[in-house]
Amino acid sequence: MNATARTFLIQVQPDRLLALDATDILNVAKRLERDWPEDSSITTGDDAGPFINIQVHSNTPARTWLRIADLFLGTDVLSAEVRISSIITMTGDIGWDDYLLLHHFDPSVELDPYP
């Protein structure tokens, strides 16, 4: 995989949250959008259940992945909630046609290793 620009998608499904709610996740996403150097955007919707999509576009994907993993897959309450309610993907060399699945709320789903 080339070290070119990548887009990460963190999709949180609020119906899977236990201790937090969608507002808590949106507040974190808005802080990320404001404070991180990467370009990011937030969308919400409902497709057989509500979702929050946080897209992060990065020219330094390895560094960005470490930041995402630290914030969303760590050991605090936020991370625990995101782990049980989210899917995290990253575009590949040809965009979304060869994306990587980096995290899935269902631990039985096979993940792609980060390159």
Jmol script that loads the backbone (N, CA, C; Angstrom):
load data "model"
ATOM      1  N   MET A   1       0.848  -1.174   0.000  1.00  0.00           N
ATOM      2  CA  MET A   1       0.000   0.000   0.000  1.00  0.00           C
ATOM      3  C   MET A   1       0.892   1.235   0.000  1.00  0.00           C
ATOM      4  N   ASN A   2       0.608   2.142  -0.906  1.00  0.00           N
ATOM      5  CA  ASN A   2       1.384   3.373  -1.008  1.00  0.00           C
ATOM      6  C   ASN A   2       1.097   4.292   0.174  1.00  0.00           C
ATOM      7  N   ALA A   3       2.050   5.141   0.494  1.00  0.00           N
ATOM      8  CA  ALA A   3       1.902   6.089   1.610  1.00  0.00           C
ATOM      9  C   ALA A   3       1.290   7.398   1.115  1.00  0.00           C
ATOM     10  N   THR A   4       0.258   7.301   0.291  1.00  0.00           N
ATOM     11  CA  THR A   4      -0.416   8.496  -0.216  1.00  0.00           C
ATOM     12  C   THR A   4      -1.572   8.858   0.704  1.00  0.00           C
ATOM     13  N   ALA A   5      -2.249   9.929   0.353  1.00  0.00           N
ATOM     14  CA  ALA A   5      -3.374  10.389   1.167  1.00  0.00           C
ATOM     15  C   ALA A   5      -4.415   9.286   1.323  1.00  0.00           C
ATOM     16  N   ARG A   6      -4.998   9.243   2.491  1.00  0.00           N
ATOM     17  CA  ARG A   6      -6.031   8.254   2.809  1.00  0.00           C
ATOM     18  C   ARG A   6      -7.189   8.944   3.524  1.00  0.00           C
ATOM     19  N   THR A   7      -8.339   8.321   3.411  1.00  0.00           N
ATOM     20  CA  THR A   7      -9.502   8.765   4.168  1.00  0.00           C
ATOM     21  C   THR A   7      -9.903   7.650   5.113  1.00  0.00           C
ATOM     22  N   PHE A   8     -10.032   8.004   6.387  1.00  0.00           N
ATOM     23  CA  PHE A   8     -10.527   7.083   7.395  1.00  0.00           C
ATOM     24  C   PHE A   8     -11.996   7.380   7.614  1.00  0.00           C
ATOM     25  N   LEU A   9     -12.777   6.346   7.827  1.00  0.00           N
ATOM     26  CA  LEU A   9     -14.185   6.503   8.172  1.00  0.00           C
ATOM     27  C   LEU A   9     -14.428   5.778   9.481  1.00  0.00           C
ATOM     28  N   ILE A  10     -14.872   6.531  10.459  1.00  0.00           N
ATOM     29  CA  ILE A  10     -15.275   5.963  11.747  1.00  0.00           C
ATOM     30  C   ILE A  10     -16.790   6.059  11.781  1.00  0.00           C
ATOM     31  N   GLN A  11     -17.461   4.922  11.695  1.00  0.00           N
ATOM     32  CA  GLN A  11     -18.921   4.925  11.749  1.00  0.00           C
ATOM     33  C   GLN A  11     -19.353   4.384  13.102  1.00  0.00           C
ATOM     34  N   VAL A  12     -20.036   5.241  13.855  1.00  0.00           N
ATOM     35  CA  VAL A  12     -20.555   4.841  15.160  1.00  0.00           C
ATOM     36  C   VAL A  12     -22.052   4.618  15.021  1.00  0.00           C
ATOM     37  N   GLN A  13     -22.521   3.508  15.567  1.00  0.00           N
ATOM     38  CA  GLN A  13     -23.945   3.181  15.552  1.00  0.00           C
ATOM     39  C   GLN A  13     -24.483   3.395  16.969  1.00  0.00           C
ATOM     40  N   PRO A  14     -25.132   4.553  17.198  1.00  0.00           N
ATOM     41  CA  PRO A  14     -25.558   4.927  18.553  1.00  0.00           C
ATOM     42  C   PRO A  14     -26.446   3.895  19.251  1.00  0.00           C
ATOM     43  N   ASP A  15     -27.206   3.109  18.509  1.00  0.00           N
ATOM     44  CA  ASP A  15     -28.055   2.095  19.143  1.00  0.00           C
ATOM     45  C   ASP A  15     -27.232   1.039  19.891  1.00  0.00           C
ATOM     46  N   ARG A  16     -25.936   0.937  19.599  1.00  0.00           N
ATOM     47  CA  ARG A  16     -25.070  -0.043  20.252  1.00  0.00           C
ATOM     48  C   ARG A  16     -24.388   0.516  21.496  1.00  0.00           C
ATOM     49  N   LEU A  17     -24.494   1.834  21.716  1.00  0.00           N
ATOM     50  CA  LEU A  17     -23.857   2.458  22.877  1.00  0.00           C
ATOM     51  C   LEU A  17     -24.542   2.030  24.164  1.00  0.00           C
ATOM     52  N   LEU A  18     -23.768   1.893  25.238  1.00  0.00           N
ATOM     53  CA  LEU A  18     -24.322   1.517  26.538  1.00  0.00           C
ATOM     54  C   LEU A  18     -24.274   2.667  27.538  1.00  0.00           C
ATOM     55  N   ALA A  19     -23.116   3.307  27.688  1.00  0.00           N
ATOM     56  CA  ALA A  19     -22.939   4.332  28.720  1.00  0.00           C
ATOM     57  C   ALA A  19     -22.995   5.755  28.175  1.00  0.00           C
ATOM     58  N   LEU A  20     -22.777   5.923  26.882  1.00  0.00           N
ATOM     59  CA  LEU A  20     -22.816   7.237  26.252  1.00  0.00           C
ATOM     60  C   LEU A  20     -23.994   7.296  25.303  1.00  0.00           C
ATOM     61  N   ASP A  21     -24.227   8.491  24.752  1.00  0.00           N
ATOM     62  CA  ASP A  21     -25.269   8.591  23.733  1.00  0.00           C
ATOM     63  C   ASP A  21     -24.710   9.315  22.510  1.00  0.00           C
ATOM     64  N   ALA A  22     -25.535   9.474  21.497  1.00  0.00           N
ATOM     65  CA  ALA A  22     -25.083  10.072  20.243  1.00  0.00           C
ATOM     66  C   ALA A  22     -24.529  11.473  20.456  1.00  0.00           C
ATOM     67  N   THR A  23     -25.106  12.243  21.363  1.00  0.00           N
ATOM     68  CA  THR A  23     -24.617  13.594  21.636  1.00  0.00           C
ATOM     69  C   THR A  23     -23.180  13.564  22.142  1.00  0.00           C
ATOM     70  N   ASP A  24     -22.849  12.624  23.009  1.00  0.00           N
ATOM     71  CA  ASP A  24     -21.481  12.495  23.508  1.00  0.00           C
ATOM     72  C   ASP A  24     -20.505  12.224  22.358  1.00  0.00           C
ATOM     73  N   ILE A  25     -20.874  11.332  21.462  1.00  0.00           N
ATOM     74  CA  ILE A  25     -20.014  10.992  20.325  1.00  0.00           C
ATOM     75  C   ILE A  25     -19.877  12.201  19.397  1.00  0.00           C
ATOM     76  N   LEU A  26     -20.984  12.900  19.149  1.00  0.00           N
ATOM     77  CA  LEU A  26     -20.925  14.089  18.293  1.00  0.00           C
ATOM     78  C   LEU A  26     -20.042  15.170  18.897  1.00  0.00           C
ATOM     79  N   ASN A  27     -20.084  15.339  20.205  1.00  0.00           N
ATOM     80  CA  ASN A  27     -19.224  16.330  20.858  1.00  0.00           C
ATOM     81  C   ASN A  27     -17.747  16.001  20.667  1.00  0.00           C
ATOM     82  N   VAL A  28     -17.392  14.725  20.795  1.00  0.00           N
ATOM     83  CA  VAL A  28     -16.006  14.306  20.561  1.00  0.00           C
ATOM     84  C   VAL A  28     -15.636  14.546  19.096  1.00  0.00           C
ATOM     85  N   ALA A  29     -16.533  14.196  18.197  1.00  0.00           N
ATOM     86  CA  ALA A  29     -16.266  14.384  16.766  1.00  0.00           C
ATOM     87  C   ALA A  29     -16.067  15.865  16.438  1.00  0.00           C
ATOM     88  N   LYS A  30     -16.841  16.726  17.038  1.00  0.00           N
ATOM     89  CA  LYS A  30     -16.696  18.165  16.789  1.00  0.00           C
ATOM     90  C   LYS A  30     -15.370  18.690  17.333  1.00  0.00           C
ATOM     91  N   ARG A  31     -14.932  18.166  18.478  1.00  0.00           N
ATOM     92  CA  ARG A  31     -13.612  18.557  19.005  1.00  0.00           C
ATOM     93  C   ARG A  31     -12.504  18.090  18.071  1.00  0.00           C
ATOM     94  N   LEU A  32     -12.631  16.877  17.568  1.00  0.00           N
ATOM     95  CA  LEU A  32     -11.661  16.345  16.616  1.00  0.00           C
ATOM     96  C   LEU A  32     -11.627  17.233  15.376  1.00  0.00           C
ATOM     97  N   GLU A  33     -12.793  17.579  14.877  1.00  0.00           N
ATOM     98  CA  GLU A  33     -12.883  18.411  13.678  1.00  0.00           C
ATOM     99  C   GLU A  33     -12.216  19.774  13.907  1.00  0.00           C
ATOM    100  N   ARG A  34     -12.349  20.307  15.088  1.00  0.00           N
ATOM    101  CA  ARG A  34     -11.787  21.617  15.431  1.00  0.00           C
ATOM    102  C   ARG A  34     -10.293  21.537  15.744  1.00  0.00           C
ATOM    103  N   ASP A  35      -9.852  20.502  16.469  1.00  0.00           N
ATOM    104  CA  ASP A  35      -8.507  20.475  17.038  1.00  0.00           C
ATOM    105  C   ASP A  35      -7.462  19.702  16.235  1.00  0.00           C
ATOM    106  N   TRP A  36      -7.878  18.716  15.466  1.00  0.00           N
ATOM    107  CA  TRP A  36      -6.897  17.918  14.733  1.00  0.00           C
ATOM    108  C   TRP A  36      -6.470  18.650  13.469  1.00  0.00           C
ATOM    109  N   PRO A  37      -5.215  18.455  13.040  1.00  0.00           N
ATOM    110  CA  PRO A  37      -4.759  19.133  11.828  1.00  0.00           C
ATOM    111  C   PRO A  37      -5.346  18.544  10.544  1.00  0.00           C
ATOM    112  N   GLU A  38      -5.803  17.319  10.596  1.00  0.00           N
ATOM    113  CA  GLU A  38      -6.366  16.680   9.409  1.00  0.00           C
ATOM    114  C   GLU A  38      -7.735  17.284   9.074  1.00  0.00           C
ATOM    115  N   ASP A  39      -8.074  17.233   7.793  1.00  0.00           N
ATOM    116  CA  ASP A  39      -9.423  17.625   7.381  1.00  0.00           C
ATOM    117  C   ASP A  39     -10.389  16.547   7.832  1.00  0.00           C
ATOM    118  N   SER A  40     -11.507  16.957   8.398  1.00  0.00           N
ATOM    119  CA  SER A  40     -12.495  15.970   8.820  1.00  0.00           C
ATOM    120  C   SER A  40     -13.888  16.516   8.593  1.00  0.00           C
ATOM    121  N   SER A  41     -14.837  15.600   8.565  1.00  0.00           N
ATOM    122  CA  SER A  41     -16.243  15.981   8.416  1.00  0.00           C
ATOM    123  C   SER A  41     -17.094  14.992   9.200  1.00  0.00           C
ATOM    124  N   ILE A  42     -18.264  15.458   9.567  1.00  0.00           N
ATOM    125  CA  ILE A  42     -19.200  14.650  10.351  1.00  0.00           C
ATOM    126  C   ILE A  42     -20.526  14.627   9.614  1.00  0.00           C
ATOM    127  N   THR A  43     -21.083  13.443   9.451  1.00  0.00           N
ATOM    128  CA  THR A  43     -22.437  13.319   8.912  1.00  0.00           C
ATOM    129  C   THR A  43     -23.213  12.361   9.805  1.00  0.00           C
ATOM    130  N   THR A  44     -24.503  12.563   9.841  1.00  0.00           N
ATOM    131  CA  THR A  44     -25.381  11.662  10.581  1.00  0.00           C
ATOM    132  C   THR A  44     -26.490  11.214   9.645  1.00  0.00           C
ATOM    133  N   GLY A  45     -27.087  10.099   9.989  1.00  0.00           N
ATOM    134  CA  GLY A  45     -28.176   9.608   9.166  1.00  0.00           C
ATOM    135  C   GLY A  45     -28.826   8.403   9.802  1.00  0.00           C
ATOM    136  N   ASP A  46     -29.699   7.793   9.028  1.00  0.00           N
ATOM    137  CA  ASP A  46     -30.402   6.607   9.489  1.00  0.00           C
ATOM    138  C   ASP A  46     -30.564   5.673   8.302  1.00  0.00           C
ATOM    139  N   ASP A  47     -29.953   4.505   8.392  1.00  0.00           N
ATOM    140  CA  ASP A  47     -30.045   3.486   7.356  1.00  0.00           C
ATOM    141  C   ASP A  47     -30.217   2.155   8.080  1.00  0.00           C
ATOM    142  N   ALA A  48     -31.453   1.796   8.343  1.00  0.00           N
ATOM    143  CA  ALA A  48     -31.768   0.629   9.176  1.00  0.00           C
ATOM    144  C   ALA A  48     -31.218   0.826  10.584  1.00  0.00           C
ATOM    145  N   GLY A  49     -31.136   2.072  11.025  1.00  0.00           N
ATOM    146  CA  GLY A  49     -30.627   2.449  12.338  1.00  0.00           C
ATOM    147  C   GLY A  49     -29.776   3.700  12.215  1.00  0.00           C
ATOM    148  N   PRO A  50     -29.720   4.493  13.280  1.00  0.00           N
ATOM    149  CA  PRO A  50     -28.952   5.737  13.208  1.00  0.00           C
ATOM    150  C   PRO A  50     -27.449   5.474  13.138  1.00  0.00           C
ATOM    151  N   PHE A  51     -26.734   6.419  12.497  1.00  0.00           N
ATOM    152  CA  PHE A  51     -25.277   6.328  12.443  1.00  0.00           C
ATOM    153  C   PHE A  51     -24.674   7.722  12.492  1.00  0.00           C
ATOM    154  N   ILE A  52     -23.432   7.764  12.939  1.00  0.00           N
ATOM    155  CA  ILE A  52     -22.612   8.967  12.915  1.00  0.00           C
ATOM    156  C   ILE A  52     -21.356   8.592  12.149  1.00  0.00           C
ATOM    157  N   ASN A  53     -21.090   9.297  11.053  1.00  0.00           N
ATOM    158  CA  ASN A  53     -19.881   9.060  10.285  1.00  0.00           C
ATOM    159  C   ASN A  53     -18.901  10.201  10.532  1.00  0.00           C
ATOM    160  N   ILE A  54     -17.699   9.842  10.891  1.00  0.00           N
ATOM    161  CA  ILE A  54     -16.615  10.804  11.056  1.00  0.00           C
ATOM    162  C   ILE A  54     -15.571  10.442  10.000  1.00  0.00           C
ATOM    163  N   GLN A  55     -15.391  11.311   9.019  1.00  0.00           N
ATOM    164  CA  GLN A  55     -14.391  11.074   7.989  1.00  0.00           C
ATOM    165  C   GLN A  55     -13.184  11.948   8.272  1.00  0.00           C
ATOM    166  N   VAL A  56     -12.009  11.350   8.198  1.00  0.00           N
ATOM    167  CA  VAL A  56     -10.757  12.068   8.435  1.00  0.00           C
ATOM    168  C   VAL A  56      -9.864  11.830   7.228  1.00  0.00           C
ATOM    169  N   HIS A  57      -9.512  12.904   6.516  1.00  0.00           N
ATOM    170  CA  HIS A  57      -8.630  12.812   5.351  1.00  0.00           C
ATOM    171  C   HIS A  57      -7.220  13.192   5.788  1.00  0.00           C
ATOM    172  N   SER A  58      -6.247  12.362   5.432  1.00  0.00           N
ATOM    173  CA  SER A  58      -4.898  12.571   5.935  1.00  0.00           C
ATOM    174  C   SER A  58      -3.842  12.318   4.867  1.00  0.00           C
ATOM    175  N   ASN A  59      -2.816  13.167   4.864  1.00  0.00           N
ATOM    176  CA  ASN A  59      -1.637  12.947   4.029  1.00  0.00           C
ATOM    177  C   ASN A  59      -0.573  12.161   4.787  1.00  0.00           C
ATOM    178  N   THR A  60      -0.804  11.930   6.065  1.00  0.00           N
ATOM    179  CA  THR A  60       0.102  11.135   6.909  1.00  0.00           C
ATOM    180  C   THR A  60      -0.723  10.044   7.598  1.00  0.00           C
ATOM    181  N   PRO A  61      -1.166   9.046   6.829  1.00  0.00           N
ATOM    182  CA  PRO A  61      -2.111   8.061   7.373  1.00  0.00           C
ATOM    183  C   PRO A  61      -1.595   7.259   8.556  1.00  0.00           C
ATOM    184  N   ALA A  62      -0.306   6.932   8.599  1.00  0.00           N
ATOM    185  CA  ALA A  62       0.198   6.154   9.740  1.00  0.00           C
ATOM    186  C   ALA A  62       0.049   6.952  11.024  1.00  0.00           C
ATOM    187  N   ARG A  63       0.387   8.221  10.994  1.00  0.00           N
ATOM    188  CA  ARG A  63       0.252   9.078  12.175  1.00  0.00           C
ATOM    189  C   ARG A  63      -1.229   9.259  12.545  1.00  0.00           C
ATOM    190  N   THR A  64      -2.047   9.435  11.530  1.00  0.00           N
ATOM    191  CA  THR A  64      -3.481   9.620  11.797  1.00  0.00           C
ATOM    192  C   THR A  64      -4.088   8.357  12.387  1.00  0.00           C
ATOM    193  N   TRP A  65      -3.702   7.184  11.874  1.00  0.00           N
ATOM    194  CA  TRP A  65      -4.230   5.933  12.424  1.00  0.00           C
ATOM    195  C   TRP A  65      -3.853   5.800  13.897  1.00  0.00           C
ATOM    196  N   LEU A  66      -2.627   6.166  14.255  1.00  0.00           N
ATOM    197  CA  LEU A  66      -2.232   6.112  15.662  1.00  0.00           C
ATOM    198  C   LEU A  66      -3.093   7.051  16.509  1.00  0.00           C
ATOM    199  N   ARG A  67      -3.396   8.228  15.995  1.00  0.00           N
ATOM    200  CA  ARG A  67      -4.247   9.183  16.718  1.00  0.00           C
ATOM    201  C   ARG A  67      -5.664   8.640  16.873  1.00  0.00           C
ATOM    202  N   ILE A  68      -6.197   8.052  15.801  1.00  0.00           N
ATOM    203  CA  ILE A  68      -7.548   7.477  15.854  1.00  0.00           C
ATOM    204  C   ILE A  68      -7.581   6.324  16.854  1.00  0.00           C
ATOM    205  N   ALA A  69      -6.611   5.421  16.757  1.00  0.00           N
ATOM    206  CA  ALA A  69      -6.580   4.274  17.669  1.00  0.00           C
ATOM    207  C   ALA A  69      -6.438   4.733  19.114  1.00  0.00           C
ATOM    208  N   ASP A  70      -5.617   5.739  19.358  1.00  0.00           N
ATOM    209  CA  ASP A  70      -5.427   6.245  20.712  1.00  0.00           C
ATOM    210  C   ASP A  70      -6.713   6.853  21.262  1.00  0.00           C
ATOM    211  N   LEU A  71      -7.386   7.652  20.444  1.00  0.00           N
ATOM    212  CA  LEU A  71      -8.606   8.316  20.908  1.00  0.00           C
ATOM    213  C   LEU A  71      -9.787   7.366  21.001  1.00  0.00           C
ATOM    214  N   PHE A  72      -9.980   6.534  19.986  1.00  0.00           N
ATOM    215  CA  PHE A  72     -11.203   5.749  19.901  1.00  0.00           C
ATOM    216  C   PHE A  72     -11.071   4.288  20.320  1.00  0.00           C
ATOM    217  N   LEU A  73      -9.863   3.765  20.424  1.00  0.00           N
ATOM    218  CA  LEU A  73      -9.702   2.348  20.755  1.00  0.00           C
ATOM    219  C   LEU A  73      -8.828   2.141  21.983  1.00  0.00           C
ATOM    220  N   GLY A  74      -8.720   3.142  22.826  1.00  0.00           N
ATOM    221  CA  GLY A  74      -7.918   3.064  24.039  1.00  0.00           C
ATOM    222  C   GLY A  74      -8.640   2.317  25.153  1.00  0.00           C
ATOM    223  N   THR A  75      -8.425   2.758  26.400  1.00  0.00           N
ATOM    224  CA  THR A  75      -8.975   2.038  27.544  1.00  0.00           C
ATOM    225  C   THR A  75      -9.996   2.835  28.347  1.00  0.00           C
ATOM    226  N   ASP A  76     -10.301   4.064  27.949  1.00  0.00           N
ATOM    227  CA  ASP A  76     -11.248   4.876  28.714  1.00  0.00           C
ATOM    228  C   ASP A  76     -12.696   4.544  28.322  1.00  0.00           C
ATOM    229  N   VAL A  77     -13.645   5.222  28.931  1.00  0.00           N
ATOM    230  CA  VAL A  77     -15.071   4.955  28.673  1.00  0.00           C
ATOM    231  C   VAL A  77     -15.427   5.236  27.221  1.00  0.00           C
ATOM    232  N   LEU A  78     -14.941   6.356  26.679  1.00  0.00           N
ATOM    233  CA  LEU A  78     -15.221   6.670  25.271  1.00  0.00           C
ATOM    234  C   LEU A  78     -14.747   5.534  24.376  1.00  0.00           C
ATOM    235  N   SER A  79     -13.520   5.098  24.587  1.00  0.00           N
ATOM    236  CA  SER A  79     -12.969   4.032  23.758  1.00  0.00           C
ATOM    237  C   SER A  79     -13.760   2.740  23.888  1.00  0.00           C
ATOM    238  N   ALA A  80     -14.146   2.400  25.095  1.00  0.00           N
ATOM    239  CA  ALA A  80     -14.942   1.186  25.302  1.00  0.00           C
ATOM    240  C   ALA A  80     -16.259   1.274  24.541  1.00  0.00           C
ATOM    241  N   GLU A  81     -16.872   2.436  24.568  1.00  0.00           N
ATOM    242  CA  GLU A  81     -18.144   2.623  23.857  1.00  0.00           C
ATOM    243  C   GLU A  81     -17.948   2.564  22.345  1.00  0.00           C
ATOM    244  N   VAL A  82     -16.889   3.197  21.861  1.00  0.00           N
ATOM    245  CA  VAL A  82     -16.634   3.177  20.416  1.00  0.00           C
ATOM    246  C   VAL A  82     -16.315   1.765  19.953  1.00  0.00           C
ATOM    247  N   ARG A  83     -15.556   1.027  20.740  1.00  0.00           N
ATOM    248  CA  ARG A  83     -15.221  -0.351  20.347  1.00  0.00           C
ATOM    249  C   ARG A  83     -16.463  -1.210  20.136  1.00  0.00           C
ATOM    250  N   ILE A  84     -17.474  -1.039  20.974  1.00  0.00           N
ATOM    251  CA  ILE A  84     -18.667  -1.901  20.874  1.00  0.00           C
ATOM    252  C   ILE A  84     -19.711  -1.357  19.908  1.00  0.00           C
ATOM    253  N   SER A  85     -19.443  -0.187  19.307  1.00  0.00           N
ATOM    254  CA  SER A  85     -20.490   0.425  18.481  1.00  0.00           C
ATOM    255  C   SER A  85     -19.999   0.934  17.137  1.00  0.00           C
ATOM    256  N   SER A  86     -18.772   0.589  16.739  1.00  0.00           N
ATOM    257  CA  SER A  86     -18.249   1.228  15.535  1.00  0.00           C
ATOM    258  C   SER A  86     -17.570   0.275  14.568  1.00  0.00           C
ATOM    259  N   ILE A  87     -17.408   0.809  13.373  1.00  0.00           N
ATOM    260  CA  ILE A  87     -16.614   0.201  12.317  1.00  0.00           C
ATOM    261  C   ILE A  87     -15.639   1.289  11.867  1.00  0.00           C
ATOM    262  N   ILE A  88     -14.363   0.944  11.704  1.00  0.00           N
ATOM    263  CA  ILE A  88     -13.374   1.911  11.229  1.00  0.00           C
ATOM    264  C   ILE A  88     -12.727   1.340   9.974  1.00  0.00           C
ATOM    265  N   THR A  89     -12.772   2.126   8.898  1.00  0.00           N
ATOM    266  CA  THR A  89     -12.194   1.712   7.626  1.00  0.00           C
ATOM    267  C   THR A  89     -11.225   2.785   7.129  1.00  0.00           C
ATOM    268  N   MET A  90     -10.406   2.403   6.156  1.00  0.00           N
ATOM    269  CA  MET A  90      -9.478   3.340   5.531  1.00  0.00           C
ATOM    270  C   MET A  90      -9.411   3.026   4.046  1.00  0.00           C
ATOM    271  N   THR A  91      -9.394   4.070   3.226  1.00  0.00           N
ATOM    272  CA  THR A  91      -9.282   3.859   1.789  1.00  0.00           C
ATOM    273  C   THR A  91      -7.952   3.204   1.448  1.00  0.00           C
ATOM    274  N   GLY A  92      -7.952   2.465   0.357  1.00  0.00           N
ATOM    275  CA  GLY A  92      -6.736   1.815  -0.122  1.00  0.00           C
ATOM    276  C   GLY A  92      -6.127   2.589  -1.278  1.00  0.00           C
ATOM    277  N   ASP A  93      -5.291   1.911  -2.059  1.00  0.00           N
ATOM    278  CA  ASP A  93      -4.610   2.560  -3.179  1.00  0.00           C
ATOM    279  C   ASP A  93      -5.587   3.059  -4.244  1.00  0.00           C
ATOM    280  N   ILE A  94      -6.725   2.400  -4.377  1.00  0.00           N
ATOM    281  CA  ILE A  94      -7.713   2.841  -5.371  1.00  0.00           C
ATOM    282  C   ILE A  94      -9.004   3.273  -4.674  1.00  0.00           C
ATOM    283  N   GLY A  95      -8.850   3.994  -3.583  1.00  0.00           N
ATOM    284  CA  GLY A  95     -10.000   4.574  -2.895  1.00  0.00           C
ATOM    285  C   GLY A  95     -10.795   3.542  -2.126  1.00  0.00           C
ATOM    286  N   TRP A  96     -12.118   3.690  -2.188  1.00  0.00           N
ATOM    287  CA  TRP A  96     -12.995   2.782  -1.446  1.00  0.00           C
ATOM    288  C   TRP A  96     -13.115   1.424  -2.125  1.00  0.00           C
ATOM    289  N   ASP A  97     -12.584   1.272  -3.344  1.00  0.00           N
ATOM    290  CA  ASP A  97     -12.658  -0.020  -4.035  1.00  0.00           C
ATOM    291  C   ASP A  97     -11.774  -1.080  -3.383  1.00  0.00           C
ATOM    292  N   ASP A  98     -10.786  -0.655  -2.617  1.00  0.00           N
ATOM    293  CA  ASP A  98      -9.929  -1.629  -1.916  1.00  0.00           C
ATOM    294  C   ASP A  98      -9.655  -1.159  -0.487  1.00  0.00           C
ATOM    295  N   TYR A  99     -10.722  -0.766   0.183  1.00  0.00           N
ATOM    296  CA  TYR A  99     -10.595  -0.254   1.557  1.00  0.00           C
ATOM    297  C   TYR A  99     -10.126  -1.343   2.520  1.00  0.00           C
ATOM    298  N   LEU A 100      -9.594  -0.889   3.649  1.00  0.00           N
ATOM    299  CA  LEU A 100      -9.197  -1.797   4.720  1.00  0.00           C
ATOM    300  C   LEU A 100     -10.186  -1.677   5.872  1.00  0.00           C
ATOM    301  N   LEU A 101     -10.568  -2.788   6.438  1.00  0.00           N
ATOM    302  CA  LEU A 101     -11.396  -2.811   7.640  1.00  0.00           C
ATOM    303  C   LEU A 101     -10.450  -2.899   8.830  1.00  0.00           C
ATOM    304  N   LEU A 102     -10.340  -1.806   9.588  1.00  0.00           N
ATOM    305  CA  LEU A 102      -9.380  -1.732  10.689  1.00  0.00           C
ATOM    306  C   LEU A 102      -9.987  -2.053  12.051  1.00  0.00           C
ATOM    307  N   HIS A 103     -11.300  -1.880  12.182  1.00  0.00           N
ATOM    308  CA  HIS A 103     -11.984  -2.205  13.442  1.00  0.00           C
ATOM    309  C   HIS A 103     -13.436  -2.523  13.121  1.00  0.00           C
ATOM    310  N   HIS A 104     -13.989  -3.476  13.847  1.00  0.00           N
ATOM    311  CA  HIS A 104     -15.416  -3.819  13.716  1.00  0.00           C
ATOM    312  C   HIS A 104     -15.949  -4.147  15.103  1.00  0.00           C
ATOM    313  N   PHE A 105     -17.147  -3.657  15.398  1.00  0.00           N
ATOM    314  CA  PHE A 105     -17.750  -3.908  16.714  1.00  0.00           C
ATOM    315  C   PHE A 105     -17.934  -5.395  16.994  1.00  0.00           C
ATOM    316  N   ASP A 106     -18.055  -6.200  15.943  1.00  0.00           N
ATOM    317  CA  ASP A 106     -18.196  -7.642  16.099  1.00  0.00           C
ATOM    318  C   ASP A 106     -16.798  -8.274  16.067  1.00  0.00           C
ATOM    319  N   PRO A 107     -16.298  -8.746  17.200  1.00  0.00           N
ATOM    320  CA  PRO A 107     -14.933  -9.276  17.244  1.00  0.00           C
ATOM    321  C   PRO A 107     -14.712 -10.511  16.379  1.00  0.00           C
ATOM    322  N   SER A 108     -15.791 -11.137  15.889  1.00  0.00           N
ATOM    323  CA  SER A 108     -15.604 -12.312  15.042  1.00  0.00           C
ATOM    324  C   SER A 108     -15.337 -11.936  13.589  1.00  0.00           C
ATOM    325  N   VAL A 109     -15.512 -10.663  13.243  1.00  0.00           N
ATOM    326  CA  VAL A 109     -15.254 -10.213  11.871  1.00  0.00           C
ATOM    327  C   VAL A 109     -13.743 -10.063  11.687  1.00  0.00           C
ATOM    328  N   GLU A 110     -13.231 -10.631  10.596  1.00  0.00           N
ATOM    329  CA  GLU A 110     -11.787 -10.574  10.330  1.00  0.00           C
ATOM    330  C   GLU A 110     -11.393  -9.166   9.904  1.00  0.00           C
ATOM    331  N   LEU A 111     -10.341  -8.642  10.527  1.00  0.00           N
ATOM    332  CA  LEU A 111      -9.843  -7.304  10.212  1.00  0.00           C
ATOM    333  C   LEU A 111      -8.652  -7.379   9.266  1.00  0.00           C
ATOM    334  N   ASP A 112      -8.455  -6.282   8.564  1.00  0.00           N
ATOM    335  CA  ASP A 112      -7.252  -6.151   7.745  1.00  0.00           C
ATOM    336  C   ASP A 112      -6.153  -5.547   8.613  1.00  0.00           C
ATOM    337  N   PRO A 113      -4.932  -6.023   8.476  1.00  0.00           N
ATOM    338  CA  PRO A 113      -3.847  -5.408   9.242  1.00  0.00           C
ATOM    339  C   PRO A 113      -3.533  -4.035   8.656  1.00  0.00           C
ATOM    340  N   TYR A 114      -3.165  -3.101   9.536  1.00  0.00           N
ATOM    341  CA  TYR A 114      -2.719  -1.811   9.032  1.00  0.00           C
ATOM    342  C   TYR A 114      -1.368  -2.032   8.355  1.00  0.00           C
ATOM    343  N   PRO A 115      -1.210  -1.521   7.136  1.00  0.00           N
ATOM    344  CA  PRO A 115       0.033  -1.795   6.395  1.00  0.00           C
ATOM    345  C   PRO A 115       1.267  -1.213   7.063  1.00  0.00           C
TER     346      PRO A 115
END
end "model"
wireframe off; spacefill off
backbone 0.3
color backbone group
